Amino acid sequence: MQTMSSCDKLGCMKIKVVSELVSVIAIGALVGLWANGMHQKWHRLGREAFMAHESQNFDKLYANPPSLMHLVLMSVVIALLIFALYKGIALVVAMALSAIAEKSETAQG
């Protein structure tokens, strides 16, 4: 739990900004790792495997597209999941920074 003195010392806004920045960087790193993994996978499997996979995807996803409502709802669900991940990481980092601030305040006096 955050005390008023630790909030004054580090500044609640500073903790919030730092935790949100760490959250954005963490999500960006996860997306970058995923993209790198996909590039390595298709580089390893080769052009023909990639083209066959994309052809299957077209037949499965684009030849008979889902309804607009389905696409909108799935997009909203994905956005909510990403937002929840962002807020969850920011909350954990803010709690950790607050705990560090309280420990340093207790140690100093």
Residue, then its C-alpha position, 0 to 999 in steps of 0.5 A: m500500500q502506498t503511503m503519503s510520504s513515499c508518494d511525496k518523495l518520488g512523486c505519484m505522477k513520476i511513478k505512474v509515468v515510469s510504470e506506463l513507460v515500462s509497460v509500453i516498452a515491455i509490450g513492444a519487446l514482446v511484439g518485437l520478439w514475436a515478429n522476429g520469431m516469425h521472420q526466423k521461422w519463415h526464413r528457416l522454412g523457405r519461400e515455398a513453405f511461406m507461399a503455401h501457408e499464405s495460400q492456405n490463409f487466403d482460402k481459409l480467411y479471405a475467400n469467405p470472410p466473416s461478417l463485419m460484426h464478427l470482425v469488429l467484435m474480435s477487434v474490440v476483444i483483442a484491444l481489450l486484452i492488449f489494454a488489460l496487459y498494458k494496465g496489468i504491467a503498469l500496475v505491477v511496476a507501480m507497486a514495485l516502485s512504491a515498495i522500493a520508495e517505502k523501503s528507501e524511506t524507512a532505511q533513511g529515517 
